Every structure is written in C-alpha cells, then in structure tokens.
Amino acid sequence: MTTTQWVEVTLPLDKKTPAGWLDKGKSMDATIAQNGGLLPPPAAPLPNPFTGLTTAVQAMDPLQAKAKTGGPDVVAARNLAWSGLRKAIREVKKHVQNLCDAAADVATAKAIAAAAGFGTSAAPVRKPKVFTGEAIGGGSVELYAPTDPADHGRAFFEWQMRLKGTTDYTSLPTTNNGSTTVHGLTRGQEYEFRWRKTVKNVPTPWSDPKPVVVT
C-alpha cells in the first residue's frame, strides 16, 4: 500500500449543532450505502467504521426528536448520543483517508472521499524524513531533523556545527522540537551540522554531518 497522501479528507458541515451533525451523519450513511464498491471496510479483526456510523445515527435520531420538547434527562441522553456520532464520523474519516492514501492517483482519491460524503483539500506539505539544512540568507541556516509524533513533549534535540574541514564541533542551543535556526554565520563559508535527540534520558547516535554553504 502506497504512503502517498494525494489529498486531505475534509468534513463539510453546514451547522455544528446536534441537528447539523445528525443531518450530516444521515447523509453520509446514505451516500456510503450507495457507493460501497469504492469503500471497502478494514480487514478483520478491525471494526467496521461504516457500521459504527449507522449504529450511531440510529441511536441519536429518536433522541434528537425528543430533545426538542424533553427534559434535562432527554437532552443529556441526546448529547451522549451526539458525542457517539461525532466519534463515529471521525472514525469513518480516518478510514477514508487511509483509502485515499492507497488510491492510484488524485482523481481516484477525490472520488473515494466524495463517495463517503467528504470533501478534499490539497495534501499538506510534510516535513522531510531526512536531516536537512538550508541557507536562508543573512548568515543564517535552518535545520530540520526527522521527528516522530510519538516523541511529542518527550524529546529534546541537540545540535552541533563545525567549519567543514575542521575536527571539533561547537554545541548549539537545544530545542524541544526537530528544528532550529542558526544565526551569525560567515557568508560564503561551508559548515557541517549534526543532531541527535534524547527520549527518556536515552540519546540517539549523532547524525551524519550535513554540509551547508552559508549565504
């Protein structure tokens, strides 16, 4: 399965009210039932999000009608069902995004999203999964290290540099994310940069040096 993200699946929602979410859930449920050929469910034993959506719609529908004239207990029950519906729609969206990512091209990905009642936008630009350095002018360099979402809030990054052709590295300020900007460098000089991260007091090896000519 390809890892290309052709599009970003979006959720068009006219009204972010209980009634608006229910209308959207009903519309999606009907659309999905008509376009099953484009929307295979996940392989067992993973749960089927399409079935979950149907169940959530059926659970909320009668409670939404009663909530208009019912007391606090009815409204509370409706709100609980509403929460379940929002969760069910998010699970469908997650699965449809996976299907779109596995599509052969952008047009197919858009068709898959539409078949489930979603919209699409351009896929976001992802940061590179390799260590990169870029001269940005003014004697400054931007550095980006590959990051893991699981490390969010748990990792800190160390950075070092040296003039190319020299031996000793100079340490730069640490950061809590996989990027930093180095200022005050000599234009026209070529520097080498490296990084490592530490998670739970365990540092990774230093990266290979990345050469950058400063502008």
N, C-alpha and C positions, 0 to 999 in steps of 0.2 A: 504494500500500500504506500503510495507516494506521500511525502510530508509537505508537498507544496500547498500553501494556502492561497487558493485562487481568489477568494472573496471573504469578506467578513459578514457573517449572517447577522441581520438586524431584525428587531421586532417592532413593526409599525403598530402603534397603539393610539387610537383616537382619544380615549379618555382613560386616565389611570385611576379609575374608580372601580368599586366592586362590579358594577354593571358593565363597565368598559372591558374589564378583564374577562368577565364571563362571555360577553359577546365575541371577544377575540378567541377565547377557548373554543366556543361552539363553531366559529368559522374555520378555525384550524382543524378541528376534529372532522368536519365535513370534507374539507379540502384533502386532508390526508387519506380519508376513506376512498376518495375518487382517484387518487394518484399513487396507490400502493406499489405500483411497478417501479417507481423511482425512489421508493423509500423503504428499503429492506430494514427490518429491525436488527438490533445487535444479536450476535450469535449467543446461544445459551452457554452458560447459565446467567448471563447478564439480563436484567429486567428489560421489558419492552416499554420504552417511554411513551409510545403511541397508545398502548393500552392504559397506561397510567393517566394520560391526558383524558381519555374517555371517561375513566372512573372519576376523575376529579371534576369534570364538567357535570356529570350526573349527580355528584354529591352536592355541588353548590347550587345547581339550578333551582330546586324547590325551596331551598333556604333563602335564596335571593328574593324570590317572590314573597315569601312570608315576612322578610325583614322590613318590608315597606310599612307594614302595619303591626308587626310583632313587638314584643317587649325586649328588654335587655338580654334575656337568655337566648332569644331567637337571633338577635343581632350578633351576639358572641359566637353562636354556632356558625352563623354565616361567615363571620370573619375568620374563623378557624378553617372553614372550607375554602375561603378565598386564598388564605395562605397556602393551602394544599394545591390549589390551582396554579398559583404563581410558580410554585416549586415544580409542578408537573410541566409547565410550559418551558421553564429553564432547562429541564432535563431533555425535552424534545429539541430545544435549540442546540444544546451541546451535541446531541447525536447527529442532528442535521449538519452542523458544522463539520463533524468528522466525515460525513458522507460527501460534503462539498470538497473537503481537502483531498479526498480519494478520487475525485472526478478526473476525467481525461483532459478537460480544458475549462476555461472560464465560462463559456456558454452553458456547458452541462452543469457546472456548479450553480449558476444562477437559476437554471430550470429546476434543480433539486430543491433549492431554497423556496422558490415560488410554489412548488408542489406541496409544501408543508405550511404555506401561508406566511412565510417570512420574506423580508426584503433583503437586499445586499448592499454593501458599500465596498469600496476598494480595500483590498487587504492591507493591513498596516505594515509599514516597513519595520522589519525586525532587526535588532542589533546583530552584527555578525557573531558567529560562534567561534571565531578565532581572535587572537590578540591583534588589535590594530592600533596604529598610531598615525596621526595626521597633523601636518604643519598647517596652522591656521593664520599665519602672518603675525607680525608684531613680536617675533621672537617667542611664540607660544606653540605648544603641541598638545593636542587632545589625545588621550589614551583610553581605549576601551578593552576590557577583559571579558571573556565569555562568562556568563553568570547562570546560576541555577535558581529558578523560582523558590525551590525548597530552602535555599540559603537565606532568604529574605529576613533581615533582622538578626541573623545569627552569625554572619560572616563579616570579617573586616579584611581589607585589601592593602597589601604593602606594595610600594613602587620604588624602583631604583633606576638610576641613569648613570651613564658614563660617556665621555667622548669616545668615538669609535677609534680603535687602535690603542686605547689605554686598558689598564687592568682593573683598577679599583672602581667600584660602584659607589655612588652617593645616594643615600636614602632620601626619599621624598615623603611628604606627609601621608599618613594612612587615610583611607576612606572607608565608609560603610557600604559603598556600592562599587560596581565594577567600572567606574570611570573617574578620570581626574584630568585636570588641565595644568600643564607645567609652563610657568612664565619665566621671563628674564633670561632666555637662552640667546646664544650668539647666532645671528643670522648667517647663513652660509655654512655653518658647521654641521657635521653629521654626528648625531648622538645615538646611543643604543639604550633602549629601555627594557625593563623586565618587571614582572609582577608575580605575586603569589597571594593566596588567600588562606585565612585561618578560620576553621569552623570547630567549635568546641575544643579550643586550645590545640588543635592539630593542624599544623601548616602543611600546605602542599609544597612540592618542589618548586623552585623558581622556574619561570618560563624561559624559553629560548629568547635571546635578545632580539628586539625589534628595532632596526635602524630607521631613522627619520632625519632628513635634511631640513634644517630649520629655515623658515622664510620670514 
